[in-house]
Amino acid sequence: ASTTGKRTFPWRVVMVSEDDRDLLNNHLVRKLASPSVLNDTSWIKPGKATWEWWHDALLPGAEIPSGMSNRNTALYNYYVDFAAANKLEYLMIDAGWSDNYDLTKINPKNDVRAVIKRAKEKNVGVFLWCVGTTLLNDLDKNLDFLASIGAVGIKVDFFDRDDQLAMQWIETIAKEAAKRKLMVNFHGCSKPTGMEITYPNIVNYEAVRGAESDKWDYTINPDHHLLMPFIRMLAGPMDYTPGAMRNKTKTAFKPIDPGLPSGQGTRAHELAMFVLYDQPFAMLADSPVEYMKYPDIMQFLSAVPTVYDETKVLAAKIGEYAMVAKRKGENWYAGAMTNWEPKDLDLDLSFLKPGVTYTADIYTDGPNAAVDAEQYVHQTIEVTNKTKINVKMAPGGGFAIMIKKSIFKK
């Protein structure tokens, strides 16, 4: 074949490694991407969001009506207050706040402008969901509207294709959204190709069989959880939407929809996802009332970052287990998961700074987690770079550790 003039062709890559660990810290796709076209990125802020859709907006025991039929101003204000109290940066409002075919027709039950205004006063940003084709029907008008009501970002859904036209749509949305300082989370989309480097306002992509499938089938189990990081995550970040607090063993799990779904694997396994999975914009998928029952869990989820300065892959085998440590500033976060087979791993903290004493909050599977997947143990200990911790993971288990400089001087 021959061509004249300047042409830009799509690239293809093959990633080859002798060590499975290398696959968990491979940035080849992003390195091949075109550089950022945005001069000012100060308004783009990664973070975590409370989100109502996975748990059907149910708030058992709350003083206000809840559930999908009660997605109104009071309900979303409840989520705003939860986010603010727990230092979550965002509220993600999913389908139902407006007409699916006309974004400017706001659901009268939910004064979304008032919710956004109140959220802003509490330093909580609001993302709004929309259908991709609806947004594209009049892109400028719709983006202007979303910006005018105070949204900081949009979740754009249901592309369901990856041909040239769809990729052009995605790039156009990212480009035009950036002009209005709107971040974008793409759902129902194809896998990343590095466009988030060119348009850093793209803060996540779905393109993964994620936690929503807990509602319908058995497919997203710990075996699946230990394949995604080695395969899908090589392409870029993924919005798996972790955070299930009703944790089930392999024999106890049943899909639930409608209602409050469960997750497969232990609670410590679920917490580890917030370290292992690459998700600059991360959901806390479960109900606020569930998290509030466990202040020690929220201590971790409030603190764990969504982007890091350094990553060390400590142990990994495709489809079986993974253990990763990540640094943000002077603090370290480590997480490990196993598939349905139990696993013992030794966490060697030699990557810590020598001569410094740290405080570690450790979340591990409880002694009976193989039977009761919600059972976990939280302990706080002092550690140094000479510390080695042996952790026993139950079937579908894991652990998560938060390590910060000790406030106590020796």
Stockholm file with secondary structure:
# STOCKHOLM 1.0

chainA/1-410         ASTTGKRTFPWRVVMVSEDDRDLLNNHLVRKLASPSVLNDTSWIKPGKATWEWWHDALLPGAEIPSGMSNRNTALYNYYVDFAAANKLEYLMIDAGWSDNYDLTKINPKNDVRAVIKRAKEKNVGVFLWCVGTTLLNDLDKNLDFLASIGAVGIKVDFFDRDDQLAMQWIETIAKEAAKRKLMVNFHGCSKPTGMEITYPNIVNYEAVRGAESDKWDYTINPDHHLLMPFIRMLAGPMDYTPGAMRNKTKTAFKPIDPGLPSGQGTRAHELAMFVLYDQPFAMLADSPVEYMKYPDIMQFLSAVPTVYDETKVLAAKIGEYAMVAKRKGENWYAGAMTNWEPKDLDLDLSFLKPGVTYTADIYTDGPNAAVDAEQYVHQTIEVTNKTKINVKMAPGGGFAIMIKKSIFKK
#=GR chainA/1-410 SS CCCCSCCCCCCCCCCCCSSGGGGGGCCHHHHHSCCCCCSCCTTCCCEEEEESTTTTTCCTTCSSCCSGGGCSHHHHHHHHHHHHHTTCCEEEECTTSEETTEEEEECTTCCHHHHHHHHHHTTCEEEEEEEHHHHHHTHHHHHHHHHHTTCSEEEEECCCCCSHHHHHHHHHHHHHHHHTTCEEEECSCCCCCSHHHHSTTEEEECCSCCGGGGGTCSCSSHHHHTTGGGTGGGSSCCCCCCCCSSEECTTTCCCCSSSCCCEESCHHHHHHHHHHSCCSEEEECSCHHHHHTCHHHHHHHHHCCSSCSEEEEEEEETTTEEEEEEEETTEEEEEEEECSSCEEEEEECTTSCTTCCEEEEEEEECTTTTTCTTCEEEEEEEECTTCEEEEEECTTCEEEEEEEECSSCC
#=GC SS_cons         CCCCSCCCCCCCCCCCCSSGGGGGGCCHHHHHSCCCCCSCCTTCCCEEEEESTTTTTCCTTCSSCCSGGGCSHHHHHHHHHHHHHTTCCEEEECTTSEETTEEEEECTTCCHHHHHHHHHHTTCEEEEEEEHHHHHHTHHHHHHHHHHTTCSEEEEECCCCCSHHHHHHHHHHHHHHHHTTCEEEECSCCCCCSHHHHSTTEEEECCSCCGGGGGTCSCSSHHHHTTGGGTGGGSSCCCCCCCCSSEECTTTCCCCSSSCCCEESCHHHHHHHHHHSCCSEEEECSCHHHHHTCHHHHHHHHHCCSSCSEEEEEEEETTTEEEEEEEETTEEEEEEEECSSCEEEEEECTTSCTTCCEEEEEEEECTTTTTCTTCEEEEEEEECTTCEEEEEECTTCEEEEEEEECSSCC
//
